[in-house]
Amino acid sequence: MKKIIFILLSITFFTSCNKSNIYTNYFDFEDDIWHADSSIVFKFNSEKNNNMSFKLSISYSNEYPYQNIYTSYSLLDSSKNILKSEMIEYQLFEKKYGYPLGSGIYKDFVLDSLIIDNLVLNKDSEYTFLVKHSMRENFIIGVSRLALEIDKN
């Protein structure tokens, strides 16, 4: 628990110093299990129509049984129109030797990926960003957190 509080405080400190950050939010998976039928929902409001970049971060552990993970995301406007949708593969462990990729130590790791760059959104509009895993299993273990960070370019 202390580790989680330390990580949250560190992230809050670094993002508060970043004036280009528009939105940051996290979703913690209960018991490090991500079910296939659950979409992770991030809702945000665009204050200005700046060029925005979207970064998705996955926190995982050595308990994750595969070397990669497939995720799908959809960006919806306030009328539920799909503005952008894509499936992304994250390589979590190195293919040949199996060591974890991304940052972290011991058994907890984080992999960040820029998924959308230079997207212009309407000013003062509500948006929804949905993420789900696209693995063949009904649930996957070893994924503890999903984070979305939106920055202006």
Backbone as ProteinMPNN parsed JSONL, in Angstrom:
{"seq_chain_A": "MKKIIFILLSITFFTSCNKSNIYTNYFDFEDDIWHADSSIVFKFNSEKNNNMSFKLSISYSNEYPYQNIYTSYSLLDSSKNILKSEMIEYQLFEKKYGYPLGSGIYKDFVLDSLIIDNLVLNKDSEYTFLVKHSMRENFIIGVSRLALEIDKN", "coords_chain_A": {"N_chain_A": [[0.822, -1.188, 0.0], [1.96, 1.218, 0.772], [3.753, 1.528, -1.257], [2.134, 1.999, -3.502], [0.939, 4.433, -2.782], [3.239, 6.052, -2.71], [3.995, 5.944, -5.431], [1.759, 7.168, -6.635], [1.878, 9.745, -5.475], [4.355, 10.575, -6.482], [3.875, 10.607, -9.249], [1.825, 12.506, -9.341], [3.233, 14.766, -8.468], [5.172, 15.098, -10.547], [3.495, 15.425, -12.778], [2.136, 17.706, -12.073], [4.021, 19.634, -12.365], [4.224, 19.776, -15.035], [3.172, 21.752, -17.486], [1.967, 21.273, -19.889], [0.275, 19.195, -19.611], [-2.985, 17.992, -19.897], [-4.867, 16.151, -19.049], [-4.932, 13.444, -16.792], [-5.461, 10.183, -15.743], [-6.166, 7.204, -13.859], [-6.805, 3.688, -13.801], [-7.29, 1.148, -11.572], [-6.942, -2.329, -11.451], [-8.858, -4.726, -9.854], [-7.474, -7.179, -7.822], [-5.518, -7.56, -9.747], [-6.628, -8.42, -12.173], [-7.913, -8.371, -15.391], [-10.828, -8.295, -16.989], [-12.322, -9.53, -19.994], [-14.793, -8.604, -20.797], [-15.045, -6.067, -19.81], [-14.866, -2.674, -20.379], [-12.557, -0.101, -20.001], [-13.149, 3.108, -18.91], [-12.494, 6.422, -19.638], [-13.274, 9.703, -19.069], [-13.222, 12.981, -20.333], [-12.808, 16.552, -20.727], [-12.32, 18.81, -23.326], [-10.639, 21.746, -23.134], [-9.554, 23.631, -24.807], [-9.032, 23.87, -28.335], [-6.479, 22.452, -28.918], [-3.567, 20.892, -30.419], [-3.367, 17.588, -29.513], [-1.811, 14.952, -27.678], [-2.021, 11.501, -26.916], [-1.26, 9.258, -24.397], [-0.903, 5.966, -23.394], [-0.536, 3.94, -20.583], [0.564, 0.891, -19.247], [0.573, -0.989, -16.357], [2.195, -3.76, -15.103], [3.005, -7.128, -13.994], [5.365, -9.795, -13.219], [3.669, -11.886, -13.156], [2.044, -11.847, -15.325], [1.016, -13.845, -17.985], [1.852, -13.921, -20.703], [3.946, -12.777, -23.478], [3.16, -10.507, -24.77], [0.507, -8.057, -25.165], [-2.675, -7.383, -26.441], [-4.534, -4.526, -27.012], [-7.516, -2.593, -27.427], [-8.703, 0.556, -28.415], [-11.09, 3.243, -28.299], [-12.022, 6.467, -29.237], [-14.505, 8.639, -28.395], [-16.886, 11.178, -29.222], [-19.096, 13.649, -27.699], [-21.556, 12.977, -28.76], [-21.403, 10.312, -29.063], [-20.116, 9.455, -31.346], [-17.617, 7.718, -33.11], [-14.404, 8.837, -33.116], [-11.8, 8.006, -33.393], [-10.333, 4.828, -33.582], [-8.615, 1.876, -32.7], [-6.556, -1.092, -32.715], [-3.936, -2.129, -30.634], [-0.733, -3.555, -30.208], [1.165, -4.368, -27.431], [4.427, -5.033, -26.544], [5.388, -6.687, -23.857], [7.3, -8.29, -22.636], [10.648, -9.182, -23.447], [11.305, -10.926, -26.439], [13.245, -13.031, -26.919], [14.795, -13.501, -24.521], [13.06, -13.017, -22.449], [12.965, -10.996, -20.505], [11.432, -8.27, -18.704], [10.027, -5.416, -20.377], [10.021, -1.807, -20.564], [9.715, 0.441, -17.745], [10.698, -0.055, -14.321], [11.147, -2.115, -11.354], [12.205, -5.172, -9.816], [9.412, -6.849, -9.59], [7.325, -5.352, -10.623], [6.239, -3.422, -13.314], [6.121, -0.792, -15.799], [4.817, 0.146, -18.874], [4.904, 2.592, -21.274], [3.149, 4.145, -23.958], [2.881, 6.123, -26.8], [-0.068, 6.738, -28.332], [-1.816, 8.286, -29.842], [-1.117, 11.092, -31.766], [-0.918, 14.599, -32.18], [-3.737, 15.343, -32.414], [-6.609, 17.203, -33.057], [-9.158, 18.477, -31.12], [-12.563, 19.494, -30.556], [-13.346, 22.601, -28.969], [-14.273, 22.943, -25.535], [-15.752, 20.495, -25.257], [-17.175, 17.317, -24.412], [-15.56, 14.192, -24.057], [-15.061, 10.676, -24.504], [-12.943, 8.056, -23.705], [-12.344, 4.816, -24.439], [-11.038, 1.696, -23.389], [-10.099, -1.66, -23.907], [-9.023, -5.041, -23.329], [-7.809, -7.186, -25.887], [-7.315, -9.873, -25.942], [-7.455, -13.465, -26.29], [-8.439, -14.724, -24.081], [-10.879, -14.932, -21.402], [-10.285, -13.486, -19.179], [-7.38, -11.752, -18.025], [-4.436, -12.084, -16.081], [-2.155, -10.329, -13.902], [-2.025, -7.694, -14.74], [-2.056, -4.589, -13.403], [-2.73, -1.863, -13.492], [-4.083, 0.726, -15.56], [-3.362, 3.588, -17.37], [-4.212, 6.819, -18.599], [-2.903, 9.545, -20.284], [-3.134, 12.824, -21.347], [-1.715, 15.249, -23.317], [-0.983, 18.602, -24.361], [0.414, 19.577, -27.445]], "CA_chain_A": [[0.0, 0.0, 0.0], [2.86, 2.372, 0.814], [4.355, 1.651, -2.581], [1.138, 2.613, -4.377], [0.823, 5.846, -2.382], [4.453, 6.72, -3.166], [3.935, 6.086, -6.884], [0.746, 8.179, -6.955], [2.405, 11.066, -5.106], [5.421, 10.922, -7.432], [3.261, 10.941, -10.536], [1.126, 13.771, -9.144], [4.243, 15.819, -8.407], [5.757, 15.327, -11.861], [2.506, 15.939, -13.721], [1.752, 19.068, -11.692], [5.061, 20.516, -12.9], [4.121, 19.739, -16.488], [2.092, 22.652, -17.879], [1.332, 20.811, -21.104], [-0.648, 18.114, -19.282], [-4.393, 18.37, -19.89], [-5.669, 15.151, -18.342], [-4.29, 12.202, -16.381], [-6.317, 9.384, -14.882], [-5.724, 5.827, -13.714], [-7.774, 2.675, -13.41], [-6.646, 0.023, -10.908], [-7.673, -3.578, -11.595], [-9.002, -5.476, -8.613], [-6.728, -8.445, -7.816], [-4.688, -7.603, -10.963], [-7.346, -9.208, -13.186], [-8.612, -7.557, -16.381], [-11.84, -9.118, -17.653], [-12.513, -9.183, -21.403], [-16.078, -7.939, -21.021], [-15.079, -4.75, -19.183], [-14.152, -1.572, -21.023], [-12.095, 0.928, -19.071], [-13.716, 4.356, -19.42], [-11.899, 7.685, -19.221], [-14.043, 10.835, -19.597], [-12.508, 14.246, -20.172], [-13.343, 17.719, -21.417], [-11.276, 19.59, -23.994], [-10.824, 23.162, -22.828], [-9.157, 24.389, -25.995], [-8.766, 22.948, -29.429], [-5.043, 22.319, -29.152], [-3.092, 19.578, -30.856], [-3.208, 16.782, -28.308], [-1.237, 13.613, -27.796], [-2.577, 10.567, -25.948], [-0.315, 8.23, -24.004], [-1.499, 4.912, -22.592], [0.468, 3.225, -19.79], [0.112, -0.367, -18.656], [1.378, -1.494, -15.246], [2.066, -5.222, -15.112], [3.961, -7.845, -13.151], [5.879, -11.061, -13.755], [2.56, -12.842, -13.161], [1.387, -11.819, -16.626], [1.452, -15.117, -18.581], [2.241, -13.839, -22.112], [4.985, -11.784, -23.729], [2.562, -9.299, -25.327], [-0.907, -7.858, -24.877], [-3.399, -6.611, -27.439], [-5.594, -3.671, -26.481], [-8.267, -1.806, -28.402], [-9.24, 1.789, -27.848], [-11.994, 4.062, -29.113], [-12.239, 7.833, -28.773], [-15.865, 9.031, -28.756], [-17.284, 12.542, -28.873], [-20.264, 13.718, -26.814], [-22.69, 12.349, -29.445], [-21.033, 8.891, -29.166], [-19.515, 9.162, -32.641], [-16.243, 7.246, -32.966], [-13.451, 9.713, -33.8], [-10.607, 7.217, -33.686], [-10.389, 3.506, -32.971], [-7.475, 1.106, -33.178], [-6.017, -2.157, -31.878], [-2.504, -1.928, -30.446], [-0.001, -4.624, -29.528], [2.254, -3.971, -26.536], [5.388, -6.087, -26.236], [5.682, -6.495, -22.439], [8.522, -9.022, -22.304], [11.543, -9.381, -24.576], [10.95, -12.202, -27.069], [14.248, -14.094, -26.839], [15.254, -13.808, -23.172], [11.922, -12.939, -21.54], [13.016, -9.969, -19.467], [10.363, -7.281, -18.89], [10.332, -4.155, -21.05], [9.451, -0.662, -19.857], [10.434, 0.829, -16.538], [10.277, -0.745, -13.109], [12.132, -2.962, -10.706], [11.797, -6.402, -9.153], [8.331, -7.568, -10.26], [6.311, -4.411, -11.103], [6.777, -2.689, -14.449], [5.206, 0.109, -16.501], [5.165, 0.386, -20.271], [4.195, 3.749, -21.824], [3.119, 4.174, -25.412], [2.164, 7.214, -27.45], [-0.997, 6.061, -29.241], [-2.378, 9.295, -30.749], [-0.289, 12.298, -31.757], [-1.422, 15.755, -32.932], [-5.168, 15.277, -32.684], [-7.304, 18.435, -32.686], [-10.518, 18.229, -30.649], [-13.381, 20.699, -30.419], [-13.235, 23.319, -27.705], [-15.334, 22.767, -24.545], [-16.57, 19.333, -25.579], [-16.975, 16.117, -23.609], [-15.072, 13.054, -24.81], [-14.918, 9.42, -23.78], [-11.876, 7.201, -24.225], [-12.606, 3.452, -23.979], [-9.951, 0.752, -23.615], [-10.342, -3.03, -23.46], [-8.0, -5.942, -23.85], [-8.283, -7.967, -27.031], [-6.709, -11.195, -25.881], [-8.451, -14.523, -26.491], [-8.88, -15.203, -22.778], [-11.967, -14.184, -20.761], [-9.627, -12.543, -18.28], [-5.927, -11.887, -17.957], [-3.889, -11.743, -14.772], [-0.86, -9.673, -13.91], [-2.122, -6.282, -15.133], [-2.536, -3.922, -12.188], [-3.228, -0.507, -13.704], [-4.089, 1.326, -16.888], [-3.357, 5.036, -17.216], [-4.311, 7.648, -19.793], [-2.372, 10.893, -20.112], [-3.339, 13.653, -22.53], [-0.886, 16.454, -23.281], [-1.051, 19.46, -25.543], [1.723, 19.624, -28.134]], "C_chain_A": [[0.874, 1.264, 0.0], [3.483, 2.631, -0.548], [3.409, 2.36, -3.54], [0.987, 4.093, -4.062], [2.041, 6.63, -2.859], [4.417, 6.958, -4.674], [2.932, 7.17, -7.273], [1.233, 9.591, -6.625], [3.499, 11.516, -6.071], [4.847, 11.354, -8.768], [2.535, 12.276, -10.438], [2.112, 14.935, -9.137], [4.786, 16.132, -9.795], [4.747, 15.864, -12.865], [2.06, 17.347, -13.35], [2.783, 20.081, -12.187], [4.987, 20.627, -14.419], [2.927, 20.583, -16.936], [1.391, 22.199, -19.153], [0.324, 19.693, -20.843], [-2.067, 18.642, -19.181], [-5.207, 17.442, -19.016], [-4.794, 13.952, -18.008], [-5.25, 11.469, -15.467], [-5.859, 7.937, -14.944], [-6.913, 4.93, -13.4], [-6.992, 1.507, -12.828], [-7.527, -1.216, -11.029], [-7.691, -4.326, -10.263], [-8.338, -6.837, -8.772], [-5.887, -8.64, -9.071], [-5.295, -8.484, -12.047], [-8.124, -8.248, -14.08], [-9.539, -8.476, -17.166], [-12.093, -8.603, -19.073], [-13.792, -8.397, -21.641], [-16.152, -6.556, -20.38], [-14.234, -3.756, -19.972], [-13.776, -0.558, -19.957], [-12.476, 2.267, -19.694], [-12.997, 5.544, -18.788], [-12.717, 8.796, -19.875], [-13.268, 12.116, -19.323], [-13.168, 15.317, -21.014], [-12.176, 18.455, -22.066], [-11.569, 21.066, -23.765], [-10.511, 24.044, -24.025], [-8.944, 23.397, -27.117], [-7.288, 22.997, -29.818], [-4.759, 20.991, -29.837], [-2.793, 18.773, -29.597], [-2.564, 15.45, -28.646], [-1.754, 12.765, -26.639], [-1.547, 9.484, -25.669], [-1.029, 7.242, -23.089], [-0.376, 4.162, -21.89], [-0.163, 1.987, -19.176], [1.094, -0.757, -17.566], [1.133, -2.994, -15.151], [3.149, -5.839, -14.238], [4.453, -9.097, -13.863], [4.797, -12.125, -13.815], [1.844, -12.868, -14.518], [1.904, -12.987, -17.458], [1.972, -15.05, -20.024], [3.345, -12.796, -22.284], [4.428, -10.479, -24.282], [1.1, -9.205, -24.884], [-1.493, -7.012, -26.009], [-4.486, -5.809, -26.737], [-6.272, -2.96, -27.648], [-8.755, -0.555, -27.711], [-10.183, 2.437, -28.844], [-12.123, 5.417, -28.445], [-13.59, 8.281, -29.305], [-16.113, 10.486, -28.397], [-18.551, 12.495, -28.02], [-21.51, 13.103, -27.435], [-22.468, 10.853, -29.653], [-20.574, 8.488, -30.563], [-18.061, 8.749, -32.414], [-15.323, 8.145, -33.797], [-12.199, 8.954, -34.225], [-10.722, 5.899, -32.929], [-9.271, 2.659, -33.56], [-7.154, -0.023, -32.205], [-4.51, -1.981, -31.836], [-1.913, -3.149, -29.761], [1.108, -3.995, -28.696], [3.145, -5.182, -26.325], [5.834, -5.851, -24.803], [6.987, -7.171, -22.01], [9.326, -9.243, -23.58], [11.353, -10.794, -25.117], [11.96, -13.319, -26.817], [14.573, -14.493, -25.402], [14.164, -13.667, -22.112], [12.007, -11.897, -20.446], [11.961, -8.898, -19.76], [10.877, -6.001, -19.547], [9.636, -3.025, -20.301], [10.288, -0.336, -18.639], [9.902, 0.04, -15.351], [11.396, -1.596, -12.557], [11.442, -4.153, -10.068], [10.683, -7.11, -9.9], [7.234, -6.66, -10.813], [6.917, -3.494, -12.154], [5.702, -1.828, -15.092], [5.732, 0.306, -17.914], [4.282, 1.51, -20.794], [4.246, 3.684, -23.344], [2.306, 5.367, -25.892], [1.25, 6.582, -28.496], [-1.676, 7.015, -30.222], [-1.502, 10.537, -30.631], [-0.936, 13.36, -32.646], [-2.881, 15.625, -33.359], [-5.815, 16.57, -32.195], [-8.743, 18.071, -32.325], [-11.259, 19.541, -30.511], [-13.264, 21.294, -29.027], [-14.481, 23.082, -26.853], [-16.297, 21.643, -24.894], [-16.201, 18.174, -24.661], [-16.533, 14.974, -24.521], [-14.966, 11.842, -23.897], [-13.861, 8.593, -24.493], [-12.068, 5.818, -23.614], [-11.424, 2.556, -24.33], [-10.392, -0.623, -23.125], [-9.215, -3.902, -23.979], [-8.62, -6.81, -24.93], [-7.578, -9.315, -27.101], [-7.822, -12.235, -26.021], [-9.04, -15.047, -25.187], [-10.038, -14.35, -22.253], [-11.434, -13.186, -19.754], [-8.124, -12.797, -18.343], [-5.471, -11.436, -16.583], [-2.565, -11.01, -14.948], [-0.86, -8.238, -14.404], [-2.762, -5.548, -13.968], [-3.165, -2.556, -12.447], [-3.141, -0.123, -15.162], [-4.187, 2.829, -16.68], [-3.466, 5.715, -18.571], [-3.801, 9.038, -19.452], [-2.544, 11.629, -21.425], [-2.551, 14.943, -22.345], [-1.157, 17.289, -24.512], [0.351, 19.55, -26.135], [2.199, 21.047, -28.255]], "O_chain_A": [[0.569, 2.244, -0.679], [3.71, 3.773, -0.945], [3.833, 3.225, -4.307], [0.916, 4.919, -4.972], [1.901, 7.747, -3.358], [4.766, 8.041, -5.144], [3.216, 7.997, -8.14], [1.026, 10.522, -7.404], [3.568, 12.689, -6.436], [5.282, 12.349, -9.349], [2.621, 13.094, -11.354], [1.847, 15.977, -9.738], [4.857, 17.298, -10.184], [5.102, 16.677, -13.719], [1.646, 18.11, -14.224], [2.457, 21.248, -12.404], [5.631, 21.492, -15.011], [1.782, 20.16, -16.775], [0.312, 22.702, -19.465], [-0.401, 19.287, -21.752], [-2.329, 19.614, -18.474], [-6.126, 17.877, -18.322], [-4.008, 13.497, -18.84], [-5.793, 12.052, -14.528], [-5.256, 7.493, -15.922], [-7.899, 5.367, -12.806], [-6.132, 0.936, -13.499], [-8.723, -1.16, -10.743], [-6.651, -4.524, -9.635], [-8.604, -7.561, -9.732], [-5.572, -9.776, -9.425], [-4.584, -9.203, -12.75], [-8.896, -7.42, -13.596], [-9.081, -9.335, -17.919], [-12.08, -7.397, -19.319], [-13.87, -7.609, -22.583], [-17.211, -5.929, -20.399], [-13.044, -3.972, -20.2], [-14.596, -0.204, -19.109], [-12.168, 2.531, -20.856], [-12.904, 5.654, -17.566], [-12.844, 8.831, -21.099], [-12.731, 12.314, -18.234], [-13.979, 15.03, -21.895], [-11.156, 18.696, -21.419], [-12.622, 21.569, -24.158], [-11.139, 25.085, -24.222], [-8.702, 22.214, -26.873], [-6.908, 23.502, -30.874], [-5.592, 20.084, -29.839], [-2.054, 19.225, -28.723], [-2.741, 14.9, -29.733], [-1.904, 13.254, -25.519], [-1.023, 8.864, -26.594], [-1.681, 7.639, -22.123], [0.616, 3.79, -22.516], [-1.278, 2.031, -18.655], [2.298, -0.847, -17.807], [-0.015, -3.439, -15.122], [4.082, -5.163, -13.802], [4.011, -9.415, -14.966], [4.982, -13.16, -14.455], [1.118, -13.816, -14.817], [3.116, -13.118, -17.63], [2.491, -16.05, -20.52], [3.643, -12.034, -21.365], [5.115, -9.457, -24.275], [0.541, -10.141, -24.311], [-0.876, -6.051, -26.467], [-5.265, -6.357, -25.957], [-5.678, -2.756, -28.707], [-9.173, -0.597, -26.553], [-10.097, 2.218, -30.053], [-12.31, 5.507, -27.232], [-13.807, 8.305, -30.516], [-15.609, 10.975, -27.386], [-19.02, 11.414, -27.661], [-22.436, 12.739, -26.71], [-23.252, 10.198, -30.34], [-20.636, 7.313, -30.924], [-17.357, 9.365, -31.613], [-15.443, 8.209, -35.021], [-11.616, 9.223, -35.276], [-11.155, 5.866, -31.777], [-9.006, 2.711, -34.761], [-7.444, 0.076, -31.013], [-3.876, -1.718, -32.858], [-2.515, -3.711, -28.846], [1.892, -3.188, -29.196], [2.657, -6.252, -25.961], [6.585, -4.91, -24.544], [7.688, -6.679, -21.127], [8.765, -9.464, -24.653], [11.253, -11.749, -24.347], [11.562, -14.448, -26.529], [14.625, -15.681, -25.087], [14.329, -14.149, -20.991], [11.185, -11.912, -19.529], [11.633, -8.644, -20.92], [12.003, -5.566, -19.307], [8.749, -3.278, -19.486], [11.429, -0.781, -18.516], [8.781, -0.469, -15.384], [12.44, -1.781, -13.183], [10.237, -4.13, -9.816], [10.976, -7.916, -10.784], [6.289, -7.161, -11.422], [7.957, -2.872, -11.935], [4.51, -2.101, -14.946], [6.91, 0.591, -18.13], [3.056, 1.403, -20.766], [5.228, 3.239, -23.938], [1.182, 5.589, -25.443], [1.732, 5.958, -29.442], [-2.068, 6.603, -31.314], [-1.185, 10.979, -29.527], [-1.437, 13.056, -33.728], [-3.208, 15.781, -34.535], [-5.599, 16.986, -31.056], [-9.455, 17.444, -33.109], [-10.637, 20.593, -30.364], [-13.105, 20.579, -28.038], [-15.597, 23.025, -27.368], [-17.515, 21.817, -24.833], [-15.066, 18.066, -24.196], [-17.062, 14.806, -25.62], [-14.803, 11.967, -22.683], [-13.88, 8.448, -25.715], [-11.964, 5.662, -22.397], [-10.875, 2.64, -25.429], [-10.989, -0.742, -22.055], [-8.537, -3.553, -24.945], [-9.809, -7.126, -24.887], [-7.286, -9.825, -28.183], [-9.0, -11.907, -25.882], [-10.051, -15.75, -25.207], [-10.164, -13.181, -22.618], [-12.06, -12.156, -19.503], [-7.667, -13.893, -18.667], [-6.047, -10.522, -15.993], [-1.941, -11.068, -16.008], [0.2, -7.617, -14.483], [-3.892, -5.853, -13.588], [-4.045, -2.133, -11.697], [-2.263, -0.572, -15.899], [-5.013, 3.292, -15.894], [-2.895, 5.257, -19.561], [-4.212, 9.636, -18.458], [-2.155, 11.136, -22.483], [-2.703, 15.638, -21.341], [-1.511, 16.769, -25.57], [1.344, 19.592, -25.409], [3.273, 21.294, -28.802]]}, "name": "protein", "num_of_chains": 1, "seq": "MKKIIFILLSITFFTSCNKSNIYTNYFDFEDDIWHADSSIVFKFNSEKNNNMSFKLSISYSNEYPYQNIYTSYSLLDSSKNILKSEMIEYQLFEKKYGYPLGSGIYKDFVLDSLIIDNLVLNKDSEYTFLVKHSMRENFIIGVSRLALEIDKN"}
